[in-house]
Amino acid sequence: MTTHHVPARRRPVALLLPGQGAQHLGMAVELYGHDRGFTARMDAFFDLLGPEHGPPMRADWLAGADRPAELLDGPWRAQPLLFAVACALARGLGERGVRPDVLLGHSVGELAAAALSGVFDLGAAARLMTARSDALAQLPPGGMLSVAAPPAELAGYLGPADRADSVVIGAVNAPRQTVLAGPEPELQRVADRLTAAGTLFHRVRAPLPFHSPAAAEAGEHLTRALAGMTLHPPRIPIQSTRTGRRVTESEALDPGFWARQLAQPVLFWPALDALLAEGGHTLVEAGPGRSLSVLARRHPAVRGGRSDVLALLPSGAEGTRDAWRQAPARLAAAGFEPLSAGA
């Protein structure tokens, strides 16, 4: 009788995939040309974007500090790059035997989760990112405010959920970190009121009113673009930050589920809370910086030691190669034993 070795994993791995606001100049650039697999995956994505979009995006990304930060903050650059970097890192982990048990993405990170789970392939993902950029061109000027308060304390600042000029809750990132989203000039009026009330907040690095009624028309544009793509049930469970629970098969096959999240709030904390209620996990942030890791460390399951948090890359451009090289050892220290090659 043949005995198969089953790798021991103290906790299942959940990949955290960041969205708009996590971008920074030089993000993961140190790996390009250094890590063969990462380089090939990034090049494949740029090639699929086509000659109009791929080469200039690659050039702006690789230029790092030689480009103004505002260029990378624009969603036409930030979101495809965040998507590509997250997918390239996650697949690099897979080559090292680190295969996630569940995926949890913030905003465009949820689209990265869908791609990694096989809902759509890389070619469709590139078309989706192009269509998303086209849809974003329809949004009015606006933005997002990260406020140090729970949603209940901000009700007086919110407008009707059915009006395109309203400021609404765009994300629930932590119990006392709520993001307000909406168009200008109403968003600035809310910012002025928060300042007068002495409530701490800061502007998110997002120049458009994502996750608000102002993005509803763009979401419909994206739905029409997605309708021509073949979608598949997820091969890896996705903890949705749109619903706070697992993506169902019917949701995964619905183009509107993925497209209309552009106008819906990001329920990061409810999704994380539901995931960690199932038991301890090793939470691995696969993306630039540590924005989701910082939030996850506030969770009682992490503070109490029932779950671990690990960010693959540093917050800045330097030190990326060292962090990536040390990732397997850091995962092992968190109790994860990689699957053997071919397992």
PECOR-V132149 format. One record per pair of residues at least 4 apart in sequence whose ideal C-beta (glycine too) atoms are under 8 Angstrom apart, sorted by the first residue. I is the first residue (numbers start at 1). J is the second residue. D is the distance in whole Angstrom. If there is no record, write none. Layout:
I J D
I J D
This chain:
7 337 5
7 338 7
7 339 6
7 340 7
7 343 8
8 337 5
9 13 7
9 335 7
9 336 6
9 337 6
10 280 8
10 282 8
10 334 8
10 335 3
10 336 7
11 279 8
11 280 5
11 281 5
11 282 5
11 307 7
11 308 7
11 334 8
11 335 6
11 336 7
12 101 4
12 102 7
12 279 8
12 281 5
12 282 7
13 98 7
13 99 8
13 100 5
13 101 5
13 102 8
13 281 7
13 282 5
13 284 6
13 331 8
13 336 6
14 100 6
14 101 7
14 102 5
14 103 7
14 104 6
14 239 7
14 275 6
14 281 5
14 282 7
14 283 5
14 284 7
15 90 6
15 93 8
15 100 4
15 102 8
15 103 5
15 104 7
15 113 8
15 116 8
15 284 5
15 285 8
15 286 5
16 104 6
16 105 8
16 106 8
16 109 8
16 283 6
16 284 7
16 285 4
16 286 7
16 287 8
16 292 4
16 293 7
16 296 7
17 86 5
17 90 7
17 103 7
17 104 7
17 105 4
17 106 7
17 109 3
17 110 7
17 112 5
17 113 6
17 116 8
17 285 8
17 286 6
17 287 6
17 292 8
18 22 4
18 82 6
18 86 7
18 105 8
18 106 5
18 109 5
18 285 7
18 287 4
18 288 7
18 289 7
18 291 5
18 292 5
19 79 8
19 82 6
19 105 7
19 106 4
19 107 3
19 108 5
19 109 5
19 110 8
19 266 7
20 75 6
20 78 6
20 79 6
20 82 7
20 107 6
20 108 6
20 204 7
20 205 7
20 206 5
20 210 7
21 144 8
21 204 5
21 205 5
21 206 6
21 291 6
22 82 6
22 106 8
22 287 6
22 288 6
22 289 5
22 291 5
22 292 8
23 27 6
23 72 5
23 73 7
23 77 8
23 78 4
23 81 7
23 82 6
23 205 7
23 288 6
24 69 8
24 72 7
24 288 6
24 289 6
24 315 8
24 316 7
24 317 7
25 64 5
25 65 5
25 67 7
25 69 6
25 72 6
25 317 6
26 30 8
26 64 4
26 65 6
26 316 7
26 317 3
26 318 8
27 61 8
27 81 7
27 85 6
27 288 3
27 289 7
27 313 8
27 317 7
28 32 7
28 38 8
28 85 5
28 88 8
28 89 7
28 288 6
28 313 6
28 320 6
29 61 7
29 62 6
29 64 5
29 317 6
29 320 7
30 34 6
30 317 7
30 318 7
30 319 8
30 320 4
30 321 5
31 35 5
31 38 5
31 39 7
31 320 6
31 321 7
31 324 6
32 38 7
32 39 5
32 42 6
32 62 6
33 39 6
34 38 8
34 39 8
34 321 6
35 39 6
35 92 7
35 321 8
35 324 7
36 40 6
37 41 6
37 88 8
37 91 7
37 92 5
37 95 6
38 42 6
38 88 5
38 89 7
38 92 6
39 43 6
40 44 6
41 45 7
41 84 8
41 87 7
41 88 4
41 91 6
41 92 8
42 46 6
42 58 8
42 84 6
42 85 8
42 88 5
43 47 6
43 58 8
44 48 6
44 122 7
45 49 7
45 54 8
45 80 8
45 84 4
45 87 7
45 88 8
45 122 7
45 125 8
45 126 6
46 54 4
46 55 7
46 57 6
46 58 5
46 84 8
47 54 6
48 54 7
48 122 6
48 123 6
48 125 8
48 126 4
48 127 8
49 53 4
49 54 4
49 57 7
49 80 7
49 126 5
49 129 7
49 130 6
50 54 6
50 126 8
50 130 8
51 55 6
53 57 6
53 80 8
53 130 6
53 133 8
54 58 6
55 59 6
56 60 6
57 61 6
57 77 6
57 80 6
57 81 7
58 62 6
59 63 6
60 67 5
60 71 6
60 72 7
60 77 6
61 72 8
61 77 8
61 81 6
63 67 5
64 317 6
65 317 8
67 71 5
67 72 7
69 73 6
70 74 7
71 77 6
72 77 5
72 78 6
72 81 7
73 77 8
73 78 6
73 205 5
73 206 7
73 207 6
74 78 6
74 207 7
75 79 5
75 133 7
75 136 5
75 206 7
75 207 7
75 208 6
75 210 8
76 80 8
76 133 5
76 136 7
77 81 6
78 82 6
78 205 8
79 83 6
79 108 5
79 129 7
79 132 7
79 133 8
79 136 8
80 84 6
80 129 4
80 132 8
80 133 7
81 85 6
82 86 6
82 108 6
82 109 7
82 112 8
82 287 6
82 288 7
83 87 6
83 108 6
83 109 8
83 111 6
83 112 5
83 115 8
83 125 7
83 129 6
84 88 6
85 89 6
85 287 6
85 288 6
86 90 6
86 105 8
86 109 6
86 112 4
86 286 5
86 287 5
87 91 6
87 112 5
87 115 6
87 116 6
87 122 8
87 125 8
88 92 6
89 93 7
89 286 4
89 287 7
89 312 6
89 313 8
89 324 8
90 94 7
90 100 7
90 112 8
90 116 5
90 286 5
91 95 7
91 116 7
92 96 7
92 324 8
93 98 4
93 99 8
93 100 8
93 284 8
93 286 7
93 312 8
93 327 7
94 98 7
94 99 6
96 327 8
96 328 6
96 338 6
97 338 3
97 339 4
97 340 6
97 341 7
97 343 7
98 284 8
98 328 7
98 331 6
98 336 7
98 338 5
98 339 8
99 339 6
100 116 8
100 236 6
100 284 7
101 236 7
101 237 7
101 281 8
102 236 7
102 237 5
102 238 7
102 239 6
102 275 7
102 281 8
103 113 4
103 116 6
103 117 6
103 236 6
103 237 7
103 238 5
103 239 7
104 109 8
104 113 7
104 238 7
104 239 4
104 241 7
104 268 8
104 271 6
104 272 7
104 275 6
105 109 3
105 110 4
105 111 7
105 112 5
105 113 4
105 114 8
105 238 8
105 241 7
106 110 7
106 171 8
106 241 6
106 266 6
106 268 5
106 291 8
106 292 6
107 171 8
107 210 7
107 211 7
107 241 7
107 261 8
107 266 5
108 112 7
108 132 8
109 113 7
109 241 8
109 287 7
110 114 7
110 238 7
110 240 7
110 241 6
110 242 7
110 258 8
110 261 6
111 115 7
111 125 7
111 128 7
111 129 8
111 132 8
111 258 6
112 116 6
113 117 6
113 238 5
114 119 4
114 120 6
114 234 7
114 238 7
114 247 8
114 252 7
114 258 6
115 119 7
115 120 6
115 121 8
115 122 7
115 125 5
116 236 7
117 234 4
117 235 5
117 236 4
117 237 8
117 238 6
118 232 6
118 234 7
118 235 4
118 236 8
119 231 6
119 232 6
119 233 8
119 234 6
119 252 5
119 258 8
120 124 4
120 125 6
120 128 7
120 229 6
120 230 7
120 231 6
120 232 7
121 125 7
122 126 6
123 127 7
124 128 6
124 229 5
124 230 7
125 129 6
126 130 7
127 131 6
127 225 7
127 229 7
128 132 6
128 222 8
128 225 7
128 226 7
128 229 7
128 258 8
129 133 7
130 134 7
131 135 6
131 221 8
131 222 6
131 225 4
131 226 7
132 136 6
132 222 6
132 262 8
133 137 7
134 221 7
134 225 8
135 218 4
135 219 7
135 221 4
135 222 5
135 225 8
135 262 7
136 208 6
136 218 6
138 217 6
138 218 5
138 221 6
139 208 5
139 209 6
139 210 8
139 214 6
139 215 6
139 218 6
140 164 8
140 183 5
140 184 7
140 208 8
140 209 7
140 214 6
141 183 7
141 184 5
141 207 7
141 208 7
142 181 7
142 182 6
142 183 4
142 184 5
142 187 6
142 207 8
142 208 6
142 209 3
142 212 7
142 214 6
143 181 7
143 184 7
143 187 6
143 203 6
143 204 7
143 206 6
143 207 6
143 208 7
143 209 7
144 170 5
144 171 8
144 179 5
144 180 7
144 181 5
144 203 7
144 204 4
144 206 5
144 209 7
144 210 6
144 211 8
145 179 7
145 180 5
145 181 8
145 187 7
145 190 7
145 191 6
145 194 7
145 201 5
145 202 7
145 203 6
145 204 7
146 173 7
146 177 6
146 178 8
146 179 5
146 201 6
146 202 5
146 203 8
146 204 5
147 154 6
147 177 7
147 178 5
147 179 7
147 180 6
147 194 7
147 199 6
147 200 7
147 201 4
148 176 6
148 177 7
148 199 7
148 200 4
148 201 7
149 153 4
149 154 6
149 176 6
149 178 6
149 199 6
150 154 8
150 175 6
150 176 6
150 178 6
151 155 8
151 169 5
151 172 6
151 178 5
154 158 7
154 169 7
154 178 6
154 180 7
157 167 7
157 180 7
157 190 5
157 193 6
157 194 7
158 166 7
158 167 6
158 168 6
158 169 7
158 180 8
159 163 6
159 165 7
159 166 3
159 167 5
159 168 7
159 182 7
159 186 7
160 166 5
161 166 7
161 168 6
161 213 6
162 166 8
162 213 7
163 213 6
164 183 7
164 213 5
164 214 5
164 216 7
164 217 8
165 182 7
165 183 6
165 186 6
165 214 7
166 182 6
166 186 7
166 212 7
166 213 6
166 214 8
167 180 5
167 181 7
167 182 3
167 186 5
167 187 6
167 190 5
167 212 7
168 180 7
168 181 6
168 182 6
168 211 8
168 212 5
168 213 7
168 265 7
169 178 6
169 179 7
169 180 6
169 181 8
169 265 5
170 179 5
170 180 6
170 181 3
170 182 8
170 209 8
170 210 6
170 211 4
170 212 6
170 265 6
170 266 7
171 178 7
171 179 4
171 181 8
171 211 6
171 265 6
171 266 4
171 267 8
171 268 6
172 177 8
172 178 6
172 179 8
172 265 7
172 266 7
172 267 6
172 268 7
172 269 5
172 270 6
173 177 4
173 178 7
173 179 6
173 266 8
173 268 5
173 269 6
173 295 5
174 268 8
174 269 5
174 295 5
174 298 5
175 269 7
175 298 8
177 269 8
177 295 7
179 204 6
179 211 8
179 266 7
180 187 7
180 190 6
180 201 8
181 187 8
181 209 5
181 210 6
181 211 5
181 212 4
181 214 8
182 186 5
182 187 5
182 190 7
182 209 5
182 212 5
182 214 6
183 187 6
183 209 5
183 212 7
183 214 5
184 188 6
185 189 6
186 190 7
187 191 6
187 209 7
188 192 6
189 193 7
190 194 6
191 195 6
191 201 7
191 203 8
192 196 6
193 197 6
194 199 4
194 201 5
195 199 8
206 210 6
208 215 8
209 214 4
209 215 6
210 215 6
210 262 7
211 215 7
211 261 8
211 262 7
211 263 7
211 264 6
211 265 5
211 266 6
212 263 7
213 263 6
214 263 8
215 219 6
215 262 5
215 263 4
216 220 7
216 260 8
216 263 4
217 221 7
218 222 6
218 262 6
218 263 7
219 223 6
219 259 5
219 260 4
219 261 8
219 262 4
219 263 4
220 224 7
220 259 8
220 260 8
221 225 7
222 226 6
222 258 8
222 259 4
222 260 8
222 262 6
223 227 6
223 255 5
223 256 5
223 259 4
223 260 6
225 229 8
225 259 8
226 231 8
226 255 4
226 256 8
226 258 6
226 259 5
227 255 5
229 255 7
231 252 6
231 253 5
231 254 8
231 255 7
232 252 7
232 253 8
233 249 5
233 252 5
233 253 7
234 238 5
234 247 6
234 249 8
234 252 5
237 246 6
237 247 8
238 246 7
238 247 4
238 252 8
239 245 7
239 246 6
239 247 8
239 271 5
239 272 8
239 274 7
239 275 5
240 244 7
240 245 6
240 246 7
240 247 5
240 251 8
240 267 8
240 271 6
241 266 5
241 267 5
241 268 5
241 271 5
242 257 7
242 261 5
242 264 6
242 266 7
242 267 7
243 247 8
243 251 8
243 267 7
243 271 8
244 267 5
244 270 4
244 271 5
244 273 8
244 274 6
245 271 7
245 274 6
247 251 5
247 252 5
247 257 8
248 252 7
249 253 6
250 254 6
251 257 5
252 257 7
254 258 8
255 259 6
256 260 5
257 261 7
260 264 6
261 266 8
267 271 5
268 272 6
268 292 7
268 295 7
269 273 6
269 295 7
270 274 6
271 275 6
272 276 6
272 295 8
272 296 6
272 299 6
273 277 6
273 299 7
274 278 8
275 281 7
276 280 7
276 281 6
276 299 6
276 301 4
276 302 8
276 306 7
276 307 6
279 306 8
280 301 7
280 306 4
280 307 5
280 308 8
281 307 5
281 308 8
282 307 7
282 308 5
282 309 8
282 310 7
282 331 7
282 334 5
282 335 7
282 336 6
283 293 7
283 296 5
283 302 7
283 307 6
283 308 7
283 309 5
283 310 7
284 310 5
284 311 8
284 312 7
284 331 7
285 290 6
285 291 8
285 292 5
285 293 5
285 296 8
285 309 8
285 310 7
285 311 4
285 312 6
285 313 8
286 312 6
287 292 8
287 312 8
287 313 7
288 313 6
289 311 7
289 313 7
289 314 8
289 315 5
290 294 6
290 311 4
290 313 8
290 314 8
290 315 5
291 295 7
292 296 6
293 297 6
293 309 5
293 310 7
293 311 4
294 298 8
296 302 6
296 307 8
296 309 5
297 302 5
297 303 7
297 309 5
298 302 7
298 303 7
299 303 7
299 307 7
300 304 6
301 306 4
301 307 5
302 306 7
302 307 5
302 308 7
302 309 6
308 334 4
308 335 7
310 327 8
310 330 6
310 331 7
310 334 6
312 323 6
312 324 7
312 327 6
313 320 5
313 323 5
313 324 7
314 318 7
314 319 4
314 320 6
314 323 5
319 323 6
320 324 6
321 325 6
322 326 6
323 327 7
326 330 6
327 331 6
328 332 6
328 338 7
329 333 6
330 334 7
331 336 4
331 338 7
332 336 6
332 337 7
332 338 8
339 343 4
